[in-house]
Every structure is written in structure tokens, then in C-alpha cells.
């Protein structure tokens, strides 16, 4: 009887309470981002089969922050990296991110999951924040970490499992 009640509880429990944005994916790699002498975040990258393929979706990037960073600083850094990489980004993306991203504190985790259909969903401490539906957004955002011209090539190699 106990087993039956446990199974029923799992079936009626809301999905977000027991599933995570990466629970059906396999980790490819991980690494840390430092700036000068500060640890900024730890990053993990996931795919369905645990192998890196540029457009092999679904994919997820998880960032666990090691310090407090304000939302505007996160937004500015994102746009700066898109510009530095020569990515054809859209101002609408910044507006959408501004509407869903919070400021982060040490220990917070922000996860981007890009689905096969191109929808990009952001999770904050494992709760869904919102999504960006433009299929060009996910690859552009991931390029900040995965592009051959990323700011930290060693982190890129680690995330790709090299």
C-alpha cells in the first residue's frame, strides 16, 4: 500500500517539483569563469546524448554564480559579448531578458535550455522564469560561451568536453 501511495503522489505532484531543466540531458563539460582574481561563476553544458554538436538541440547551459551581480550588469555584459563576437543580435532580446532575468546572488543558478524547435527557456534556481521564442536567440546566447572566439577559450573547450 505504501508503494502505491508513493507512486500516486509522484503522478499527481506538479512536474516542476521533481524535474529539473537538465534532468533528461547528459553533461558534456564544465568549467569556471574568473575575471582578474574574482570567481564569477561555474558553468555546466548539457545535451541529449552528452556530445557537443553546434545545433544538436536540446541543449542547456547552467551558470552557478559565485558573487552577486545586478541584472543590468548581466544584460550589459550579454550585449557587449554579442557585439564583440559580431553576432547579429536584436534589441528585442535585451528587452525580453530584462523582463525575465533577476539580479543574481552567490549560489544562485541560472539555466538556459534551448529546445529543438528553437524556444529558449530560462530557469532561476530550478524555477521557470520565462522564454524567448525567437529561434535565433538560443544559438546566439550560447555562442557567448561556445564560440571559437569566446572571451575564455579554455572554458569553451571545457564546456565542449575537450
C-alpha positions in Angstrom: 0.0 0.0 0.0 2.8 2.4 0.9 4.4 1.8 -2.6 1.1 2.5 -4.3 0.6 5.8 -2.4 4.2 6.8 -3.3 3.6 6.2 -7.0 0.3 8.1 -6.8 2.0 11.0 -5.1 4.7 11.1 -7.8 2.0 11.1 -10.5 -0.1 13.9 -9.1 2.9 16.1 -7.9 3.4 19.1 -10.2 6.2 18.3 -12.6 8.4 21.3 -11.7 8.8 20.0 -8.2 10.7 16.9 -9.2 12.0 17.6 -12.7 14.9 19.9 -13.5 15.7 21.7 -16.8 18.6 19.3 -17.2 17.2 16.0 -15.8 16.7 14.4 -19.3 20.1 15.7 -20.6 23.7 14.5 -20.1 26.5 16.8 -19.1 29.1 17.4 -21.7 31.6 19.5 -19.7 32.1 22.1 -17.0 34.4 24.9 -16.0 34.8 28.1 -14.1 34.9 31.8 -15.2 37.3 34.1 -13.4 37.8 37.8 -14.0 41.1 39.2 -12.7 41.1 37.5 -9.2 37.3 37.0 -8.8 35.4 33.8 -9.4 32.3 34.8 -11.3 30.5 31.5 -12.0 30.8 27.8 -12.5 29.3 26.6 -15.9 28.0 23.3 -17.0 26.9 22.4 -20.5 24.4 19.6 -21.4 23.0 17.9 -24.5 20.7 14.9 -25.1 23.5 12.5 -25.8 26.3 14.1 -23.9 28.1 15.1 -27.1 28.6 18.6 -28.4 27.1 19.4 -31.8 26.5 23.1 -32.6 22.9 22.7 -33.4 22.2 19.4 -31.7 19.2 20.5 -29.5 18.0 20.3 -26.8 21.0 21.8 -25.1 21.3 23.5 -21.7 23.8 25.9 -20.1 23.8 26.2 -16.3 25.6 29.0 -14.6 26.1 28.9 -10.8 27.1 32.4 -9.7 30.0 32.8 -7.2 29.2 36.5 -6.5 26.4 39.0 -6.5 25.7 40.6 -10.0 23.0 43.1 -10.8 20.5 42.4 -13.6 21.6 45.4 -15.6 25.3 44.3 -15.4 24.2 40.9 -16.7 22.3 42.4 -19.5 25.1 44.8 -20.4 27.7 42.0 -20.4 25.4 39.9 -22.7 25.0 42.6 -25.3 28.7 43.5 -25.1 29.7 39.9 -25.8 27.2 39.7 -28.8 28.7 42.9 -30.2 32.3 41.7 -29.6 31.5 38.4 -31.3 29.9 40.1 -34.3 26.5 38.4 -33.6 23.5 39.8 -35.4 21.5 40.4 -32.2 18.2 42.0 -31.8 17.4 44.8 -29.3 14.1 43.0 -28.6 16.2 40.2 -27.0 17.6 42.6 -24.4 14.1 43.8 -23.6 12.8 40.2 -23.2 15.7 39.3 -21.0 15.2 42.4 -18.9 11.6 41.3 -18.3 12.5 37.9 -17.0 16.1 38.0 -15.6 16.7 38.8 -11.9 19.8 40.0 -10.3 21.9 37.1 -9.0 23.5 36.4 -5.7 26.3 34.0 -4.7 24.9 30.4 -5.0 22.1 31.3 -7.5 21.8 29.2 -10.6 20.6 30.5 -14.0 19.9 27.8 -16.6 19.2 28.3 -20.3 17.6 25.4 -22.1 17.2 25.6 -25.9 14.7 23.2 -27.3 14.7 21.5 -30.8 12.1 23.9 -32.0 14.2 26.9 -31.1 12.4 28.1 -28.0 14.8 29.2 -25.2 13.7 28.8 -21.6 15.4 30.4 -18.6 15.2 28.8 -15.2 16.4 30.5 -11.9 17.2 28.2 -9.1 15.2 25.5 -11.0 12.0 27.5 -11.4 10.9 28.6 -14.9 11.5 32.4 -15.4 10.3 32.8 -18.9 11.2 32.1 -22.5 12.4 33.8 -25.7 10.7 32.3 -28.8 13.0 33.6 -31.5 14.8 30.6 -32.8 18.0 32.7 -33.4 18.2 33.7 -29.8 19.4 30.3 -28.3 22.4 29.8 -30.5 23.3 33.5 -30.2 23.2 33.3 -26.4 25.1 30.0 -26.3 27.8 31.5 -28.6 28.9 33.7 -25.7 30.4 30.5 -24.2 30.7 28.1 -27.1 32.0 30.3 -30.0 35.7 29.7 -31.1 36.1 33.4 -30.4 34.7 33.4 -26.9 36.3 35.5 -24.3 37.6 32.4 -22.4 38.7 29.8 -25.0 39.8 27.4 -22.2 36.3 27.5 -20.7 34.8 26.9 -24.2 37.0 23.8 -24.6 36.0 22.5 -21.2 32.2 23.0 -21.8 32.5 21.2 -25.1 34.2 18.3 -23.4 37.6 18.8 -24.9 
